[in-house]
Amino acid sequence: MKTSTLPALAACLVASLAAAQGVFAQDATSTLAKIQTSGVIAVGHRETSVPFSYVDTNNQVVGFSQDLCDRIIAAVKAKTKRADLKVRFIPVTSQNRIPLVQNGTVDLECGVTTNLTSRQNQVSFSDTFFVATTRLLTRKDAGIKDFPDLAGKTVVTNQGTTSERILRKMNEEKKMNMQIISAKDYGEGRLTIESGRAVAYMMDDVLLAGTRALTAKPADWVITGTPQSSEAYGFMLRKDDPEFRKLIDDTLADVMKGPEITTMYDKWFMKPVPPRNISFDFPMSDSLQKLYANPNDKAFE
């Protein structure tokens, strides 16, 4: 073989390999390439985060987050040209959600995770799809009006959340002598306050509304207290994958800037939702309307 023919053969070989591997970047962080090859997208979801992401009585993953996630899955299916794309649903918790995204077990986490600058060192976030504030859920007759009323009392929050960090810092700095219970999820948190083991539950207001809707007597409970933080919810994906992130953000922007977002929001926050068919009666805030008009991935801290 003549030496002069070697570069041409090498070029042909490279072109052939590129064609065989598809149109996506073929490095270790290319989620779309992984999905195209396997024909499976792994979606992380929550089990009890009503009305965002939870499992209904038919064992189906449903909620506002999941409806948005379904649009992304459809976009992935079209992008990868995998009409037969399968979805593997993987339940995640506050404790394991980030590691499962980092190690590749979950391709896209569609739950209720707050975009924090500290978390951006570990994962990437989509544009924000919801904004909440952290408050308290308590019985109407418990005498709890605001956070100072928690001094010397037992409070529950979810482990590994912004609320837990804020509550523990408050307890230490203000010497409130609170007993803090860290629940693994919203189901455990609800059982803790309903059983009387804690006088209040600190978490995001909209999720507390979901917790209240699942109690035996929702009318007995009230959401109260001065907001302690604003929470920007985003979907998580692995770091350094701009191609996948662009597809996600473009898909979310198409939904949020159009009329579909109002219909979707009303479905989950203004109308009765399963499993109790109780309405949250949680109107869209001005800040959320502004966000949907101009989507962004800004972390509040």
C-alpha positions in Angstrom: 0.0 0.0 0.0 1.3 3.4 -0.9 2.0 5.8 2.0 0.0 8.5 0.2 -3.2 6.6 0.5 -3.1 6.3 4.3 -4.5 9.7 5.1 -7.4 9.2 2.7 -8.2 5.8 4.3 -7.9 7.3 7.8 -10.4 10.0 6.8 -12.8 7.5 5.5 -12.5 5.4 8.6 -13.2 8.5 10.8 -16.2 9.4 8.7 -17.6 5.9 8.8 -17.3 5.8 12.6 -19.0 9.1 13.0 -21.9 8.0 10.8 -22.3 4.8 12.8 -22.3 6.7 16.1 -25.0 9.1 15.1 -25.3 12.9 15.1 -24.7 13.6 18.8 -21.4 14.4 20.6 -19.9 11.1 21.5 -18.1 12.0 24.8 -18.8 10.5 28.2 -21.3 13.3 29.0 -23.5 13.0 26.0 -26.8 12.0 27.4 -28.6 12.1 24.0 -26.0 9.7 22.5 -26.5 7.4 25.4 -30.3 7.5 25.0 -30.1 7.0 21.3 -27.9 3.9 21.7 -29.9 2.3 24.5 -33.4 3.4 23.4 -34.1 4.2 27.1 -34.3 7.5 29.0 -34.1 7.2 32.8 -36.4 9.7 34.6 -36.1 10.5 38.3 -39.4 11.2 40.0 -40.8 11.8 43.5 -43.3 9.4 45.1 -45.3 11.8 47.3 -44.6 15.4 46.1 -48.2 16.3 45.3 -49.0 18.0 42.9 -45.6 18.0 41.2 -44.5 14.4 41.0 -46.1 11.5 42.7 -47.5 8.0 42.2 -51.3 7.8 41.8 -53.6 4.9 42.7 -52.9 3.3 39.3 -49.2 3.3 40.1 -48.6 5.9 37.4 -46.2 8.9 37.9 -48.3 12.1 37.5 -48.1 15.8 38.4 -47.2 19.2 37.1 -43.5 18.3 36.9 -44.3 15.1 35.1 -46.5 16.8 32.5 -43.6 19.1 31.7 -41.2 16.2 31.7 -43.5 14.4 29.2 -43.0 17.2 26.8 -39.2 16.9 27.1 -39.4 13.1 26.6 -41.4 13.7 23.4 -38.7 16.1 22.2 -35.9 13.6 23.1 -37.8 10.9 21.1 -37.9 13.2 18.1 -34.3 14.3 18.4 -32.9 10.8 18.7 -35.3 9.4 16.1 -36.3 6.7 18.6 -40.0 6.2 18.1 -39.7 3.2 20.3 -38.1 5.1 23.2 -38.8 3.6 26.5 -39.0 5.5 29.8 -37.5 4.0 32.9 -39.0 5.7 36.0 -36.7 5.8 39.0 -38.0 7.1 42.4 -35.7 9.5 44.1 -35.5 11.2 47.5 -34.0 14.4 48.8 -31.0 12.4 49.9 -30.2 10.4 46.7 -31.4 12.5 43.8 -28.1 14.4 43.1 -25.9 11.3 43.4 -28.2 9.3 41.0 -28.0 12.1 38.4 -24.2 12.4 38.9 -23.5 8.6 38.4 -25.7 8.3 35.4 -28.5 6.2 36.9 -30.9 9.1 36.2 -30.7 11.1 32.9 -33.3 13.7 33.9 -34.7 14.4 37.4 -38.3 15.7 37.1 -39.2 16.4 40.7 -39.1 19.4 43.0 -35.5 20.3 43.3 -34.4 23.8 44.1 -31.7 25.3 41.9 -28.9 26.5 44.3 -25.5 27.8 43.3 -24.0 25.3 45.6 -25.7 22.4 43.8 -24.5 23.8 40.4 -21.1 22.4 41.3 -22.6 18.9 41.2 -25.3 19.0 38.5 -26.8 21.3 35.9 -30.3 22.7 36.1 -32.9 23.5 33.5 -34.7 26.8 33.3 -36.9 27.3 36.4 -40.4 26.0 36.0 -41.8 27.0 39.4 -41.1 29.4 42.3 -42.2 28.7 45.9 -41.5 30.1 49.3 -40.7 28.3 52.6 -43.3 28.5 55.3 -45.1 26.4 57.9 -48.0 24.0 58.0 -49.7 23.7 61.4 -53.0 23.0 63.0 -55.3 26.0 63.2 -55.6 25.6 67.0 -51.8 25.0 67.6 -51.1 28.6 68.4 -48.3 28.8 65.8 -48.5 32.0 63.8 -44.9 32.5 62.8 -41.4 31.1 63.3 -40.7 32.6 66.7 -43.7 30.6 68.0 -41.7 27.4 67.4 -39.3 28.1 70.3 -39.0 25.0 72.6 -41.2 23.0 70.3 -40.8 20.1 67.9 -40.8 20.8 64.2 -40.5 18.5 61.2 -38.9 19.2 57.8 -37.5 17.1 55.0 -33.9 15.8 55.2 -31.4 17.2 52.7 -33.6 20.3 51.8 -33.1 24.0 51.9 -35.7 24.2 54.6 -33.7 21.8 56.9 -30.6 24.0 56.5 -32.6 27.2 57.2 -34.3 25.7 60.2 -31.2 24.3 61.8 -29.4 27.6 61.3 -32.3 29.5 62.8 -32.3 27.2 65.8 -28.6 27.7 66.4 -28.4 31.4 65.8 -31.5 32.4 67.7 -31.2 29.8 70.5 -34.8 28.6 70.0 -34.3 25.2 71.5 -36.4 23.5 68.8 -36.4 19.8 68.4 -36.0 19.2 64.6 -37.2 16.0 63.0 -35.9 15.3 59.5 -38.4 13.3 57.5 -37.3 11.2 54.4 -40.2 12.6 52.3 -43.6 14.4 52.3 -45.5 11.2 53.3 -43.4 10.8 56.4 -43.6 14.5 57.2 -47.4 14.5 57.0 -47.6 11.5 59.3 -45.3 13.3 61.8 -47.6 16.3 62.1 -50.9 14.4 61.9 -49.7 12.1 64.7 -48.8 15.2 66.9 -45.1 14.3 67.1 -44.4 17.8 65.7 -46.4 21.1 65.9 -45.4 22.4 62.5 -44.0 21.3 59.2 -41.6 23.6 57.4 -41.2 23.2 53.7 -42.1 25.0 50.4 -45.6 26.5 50.6 -47.0 24.8 47.5 -45.8 21.4 48.7 -47.3 22.1 52.1 -50.6 22.8 50.3 -50.3 19.3 48.8 -49.5 17.8 52.2 -52.6 19.6 53.7 -54.8 18.2 50.9 -53.7 14.6 51.9 -54.5 15.0 55.6 -57.6 13.4 57.1 -59.2 16.8 57.7 -57.6 19.5 55.4 -59.8 22.2 56.9 -58.0 21.7 60.3 -54.7 22.9 58.9 -53.3 26.3 57.9 -50.1 27.5 56.0 -48.6 30.4 57.9 -45.4 32.2 58.8 -43.1 34.7 57.2 -41.4 33.2 54.1 -37.8 32.3 54.9 -36.6 31.8 51.3 -37.7 31.7 47.7 -37.2 28.4 45.9 -36.6 28.1 42.2 -37.5 24.6 41.0 -35.5 23.2 38.0 -35.0 19.8 36.4 -31.6 18.3 37.1 -29.3 16.7 34.5 -25.6 15.9 34.5 -23.1 18.7 34.2 -21.3 19.7 31.0 -23.9 18.5 28.6 -25.0 21.6 26.7 -26.7 19.7 23.9 -29.2 18.0 26.2 -29.7 21.1 28.3 -30.5 23.2 25.3 -33.1 20.6 24.2 -34.7 20.7 27.7 -34.7 24.5 27.9 -36.0 25.0 24.4 -38.9 22.6 25.1 -39.8 24.2 28.4 -39.7 27.7 26.8 -42.1 26.6 24.1 -44.6 25.5 26.7 -44.1 28.3 29.2 -44.3 31.1 26.6 -47.5 29.7 25.1 -51.1 29.2 26.3 -50.4 25.6 27.3 -48.7 26.6 30.5 -51.9 28.2 31.9 -54.0 25.1 31.1 -51.4 22.9 32.7 -51.1 25.1 35.8 -54.9 25.2 36.3 -55.1 21.5 36.0 -52.8 20.9 38.9 -53.2 24.0 41.2 -56.7 25.3 40.6 -58.8 22.1 40.0 -59.3 19.0 42.0 -56.4 16.6 41.7 -56.0 12.9 42.6 -55.9 11.0 44.8 -58.2 13.0 47.1 -59.8 15.2 44.3 -59.2 18.3 46.4 -58.3 21.6 44.8 -55.2 23.4 46.0 -56.7 26.8 45.1 -53.2 28.1 44.5 -53.3 30.9 41.9 -50.3 31.6 39.7 -48.2 34.4 41.3 -47.0 37.5 39.6 -43.4 36.4 39.8 -44.3 33.1 38.2 -46.1 34.8 35.3 -43.1 37.0 34.7 -40.8 33.9 34.8 -42.9 32.1 32.2 -42.8 35.2 29.9 -39.0 35.3 30.2 -37.6 31.8 31.2 -34.2 31.7 33.0 -32.2 29.4 35.2 -31.3 31.9 37.9 -30.7 30.5 41.3 -32.0 32.6 44.2 -28.9 31.7 46.3 
